[in-house]
Amino acid sequence: MIGIIDYGMGNLRSVQKAFQFIGQDAVIVKSPGELEKCDKVVLPGVGAFEDAMSTIKKLGFDEAVYKTVKRGKYFLGICLGMQMVFDKSYENGEFEGLGLIHGEIVRLPENVKIPQIGWNNLNVKMRKPLYIGLDESPFVYFVHSYYLKTEEPVVSATVFYGKEIQVAVQKDNIFALQFHPEKSGDTGLQILRNFASLK
């Protein structure tokens, strides 16, 4: 069973419906204790980083996520959920993230339209496991104003948007995507299918 964390900020039903469309049992989790029943965990999100982290801590989902990852369960962060995987964000100040992987979230370059809304093609760095069965440069859907900068050898995909930017990572049982797989058509469904099939 896949648990989708509900902390009040995120298009939960779209993510849930995408998993259900590919035949997966996906439930919306409203309390930290419910995560223990889940085989895999998804942290979605839209909105402001500070508000999201504050709410997650207030509800106790931060400690539940740490336990989930420590136990080796597969974890997927999507969009704002991806950004919270890292150490900190500079969105409207400087705020701590979950620190599951080292890196920081910074504003997109000033020479591009902000936010980036629309489709862009991935430069896949690590084909396995999430991008198996996809084209060489699959198109996915983005809505974001901030992006990841990390020196860790964890980047699984980048895109060109003014310059090459990091948009997806994987480390051990942790996966994170800046784009929205649930809004990325057949490509996104295949990515979710690959995540759901992890053993």
C-alpha positions as CSV (number, residue, x, y, z in Angstrom):
1,M,0.0,0.0,0.0
2,I,1.2,3.5,-0.9
3,G,0.7,6.2,1.6
4,I,0.3,9.8,0.4
5,I,1.0,12.3,3.1
6,D,-1.8,14.9,3.7
7,Y,-0.5,18.0,5.5
8,G,-2.9,20.4,3.8
9,M,-0.7,21.5,0.9
10,G,-0.8,19.4,-2.2
11,N,-2.9,18.0,-5.1
12,L,-3.4,14.8,-3.2
13,R,-6.3,13.4,-5.2
14,S,-4.4,13.8,-8.5
15,V,-1.5,11.7,-7.1
16,Q,-3.8,9.2,-5.6
17,K,-5.9,8.8,-8.8
18,A,-2.7,8.4,-10.9
19,F,-1.6,5.5,-8.7
20,Q,-5.0,4.0,-8.7
21,F,-5.1,4.3,-12.5
22,I,-2.1,2.0,-12.7
23,G,-3.7,-0.5,-10.4
24,Q,-2.0,0.5,-7.1
25,D,-3.6,0.7,-3.7
26,A,-2.9,4.3,-2.7
27,V,-4.4,6.0,0.4
28,I,-4.3,9.5,1.7
29,V,-2.6,9.6,5.2
30,K,-3.8,12.2,7.6
31,S,-1.8,11.2,10.7
32,P,1.9,10.2,11.2
33,G,1.0,6.8,12.8
34,E,-0.8,5.7,9.6
35,L,2.5,5.6,7.7
36,E,3.6,2.5,9.6
37,K,1.0,0.5,7.7
38,C,2.3,1.7,4.3
39,D,4.9,-0.1,2.2
40,K,5.8,3.1,0.3
41,V,5.4,6.8,1.1
42,V,4.8,9.8,-1.2
43,L,5.2,13.4,0.0
44,P,3.5,15.7,-2.6
45,G,3.1,19.5,-2.3
46,V,2.4,22.9,-3.8
47,G,2.9,26.3,-2.2
48,A,5.5,27.9,0.0
49,F,8.4,26.0,1.5
50,E,8.2,27.7,5.0
51,D,4.5,27.0,5.4
52,A,4.9,23.4,4.3
53,M,7.8,22.6,6.7
54,S,6.1,24.4,9.6
55,T,2.9,22.3,9.1
56,I,4.8,19.0,8.7
57,K,6.7,19.6,11.9
58,K,3.5,20.7,13.7
59,L,1.7,17.5,12.7
60,G,4.7,15.3,13.4
61,F,5.1,14.1,9.9
62,D,8.8,15.0,9.9
63,E,9.7,12.3,12.5
64,A,7.4,9.8,10.7
65,V,9.3,10.4,7.5
66,Y,12.6,9.9,9.2
67,K,11.4,6.6,10.6
68,T,10.0,5.6,7.2
69,V,13.3,6.2,5.5
70,K,15.4,4.6,8.2
71,R,13.3,1.4,8.0
72,G,14.2,1.2,4.3
73,K,10.7,1.9,2.9
74,Y,10.7,3.6,-0.5
75,F,10.0,7.3,-0.3
76,L,9.0,9.7,-3.1
77,G,8.9,13.5,-2.9
78,I,7.1,15.4,-5.6
79,C,7.4,19.1,-6.5
80,L,7.5,21.0,-3.1
81,G,7.8,17.5,-1.5
82,M,11.0,17.1,-3.5
83,Q,12.4,20.4,-2.2
84,M,11.7,19.5,1.4
85,V,13.9,16.5,1.1
86,F,17.0,18.7,1.2
87,D,18.8,20.8,3.9
88,K,17.3,24.2,3.3
89,S,15.4,26.6,1.0
90,Y,16.0,30.2,0.2
91,E,12.4,30.9,-0.8
92,N,11.4,34.1,1.0
93,G,14.1,33.7,3.5
94,E,16.2,30.8,4.7
95,F,14.4,27.8,6.1
96,E,15.4,24.3,7.1
97,G,14.2,21.2,5.2
98,L,14.1,17.6,6.2
99,G,17.8,17.2,5.4
100,L,17.4,13.6,4.0
101,I,19.9,14.5,1.3
102,H,22.4,17.4,1.3
103,G,21.5,20.3,-1.0
104,E,19.7,23.6,-1.1
105,I,16.7,25.1,-3.0
106,V,17.4,28.4,-4.8
107,R,15.4,30.7,-7.1
108,L,15.4,30.0,-10.9
109,P,17.8,32.2,-12.9
110,E,16.6,35.7,-13.6
111,N,17.0,35.3,-17.4
112,V,14.1,32.9,-17.6
113,K,10.3,33.2,-17.1
114,I,9.4,32.5,-13.4
115,P,7.7,30.4,-12.6
116,Q,8.4,27.7,-15.1
117,I,5.0,26.4,-16.1
118,G,4.8,23.7,-18.8
119,W,6.6,20.9,-20.4
120,N,10.3,20.3,-20.6
121,N,12.4,17.3,-21.6
122,L,14.5,15.4,-19.1
123,N,18.2,14.7,-19.6
124,V,18.3,11.4,-17.8
125,K,21.4,10.7,-15.8
126,M,20.4,7.5,-14.1
127,R,18.0,5.3,-16.2
128,K,17.3,2.8,-13.4
129,P,14.9,2.4,-11.8
130,L,12.4,5.3,-12.4
131,Y,13.1,6.0,-16.1
132,I,13.0,2.4,-17.4
133,G,10.7,2.1,-20.4
134,L,10.8,5.8,-21.3
135,D,12.2,7.7,-24.3
136,E,15.7,9.1,-24.3
137,S,14.5,12.6,-23.5
138,P,11.0,12.2,-22.0
139,F,8.8,15.3,-21.6
140,V,7.4,16.0,-18.2
141,Y,5.3,18.8,-16.6
142,F,6.7,21.5,-14.3
143,V,5.3,24.3,-12.1
144,H,8.0,25.9,-10.0
145,S,10.0,29.0,-9.2
146,Y,12.9,27.4,-7.2
147,Y,15.2,24.5,-8.0
148,L,17.8,22.2,-6.4
149,K,21.5,22.7,-6.2
150,T,23.5,19.8,-4.8
151,E,27.0,18.5,-5.0
152,E,25.9,15.0,-4.0
153,P,26.2,12.3,-6.6
154,V,22.4,11.8,-6.5
155,V,21.1,13.7,-9.5
156,S,19.0,11.3,-11.7
157,A,17.8,13.9,-14.2
158,T,18.3,17.6,-15.3
159,V,16.6,19.9,-17.7
160,F,17.7,23.0,-19.6
161,Y,15.9,26.1,-18.5
162,G,18.2,29.1,-19.0
163,K,20.9,26.7,-17.9
164,E,21.1,23.1,-16.8
165,I,19.2,22.6,-13.6
166,Q,18.8,19.6,-11.4
167,V,15.2,18.3,-11.2
168,A,15.3,14.7,-9.9
169,V,17.4,12.7,-7.4
170,Q,17.7,9.2,-6.0
171,K,19.7,8.0,-3.0
172,D,19.2,4.5,-1.6
173,N,15.4,4.3,-0.9
174,I,14.8,8.0,-1.4
175,F,13.5,9.5,-4.7
176,A,12.5,13.0,-5.4
177,L,11.1,14.8,-8.5
178,Q,10.7,18.5,-9.1
179,F,8.2,17.8,-11.9
180,H,4.7,16.4,-11.6
181,P,4.5,12.8,-12.7
182,E,0.7,12.8,-12.1
183,K,0.4,15.6,-14.7
184,S,2.9,14.2,-17.2
185,G,0.7,11.8,-19.2
186,D,1.9,8.3,-20.1
187,T,5.5,9.3,-19.2
188,G,4.5,10.3,-15.6
189,L,2.4,7.1,-15.2
190,Q,5.4,5.0,-16.2
191,I,7.5,6.7,-13.6
192,L,4.9,6.1,-10.9
193,R,4.6,2.5,-12.2
194,N,8.4,2.0,-11.8
195,F,8.3,3.5,-8.3
196,A,5.4,1.3,-7.3
197,S,7.1,-1.8,-8.6
198,L,10.3,-1.3,-6.4
199,K,11.0,-4.3,-4.1
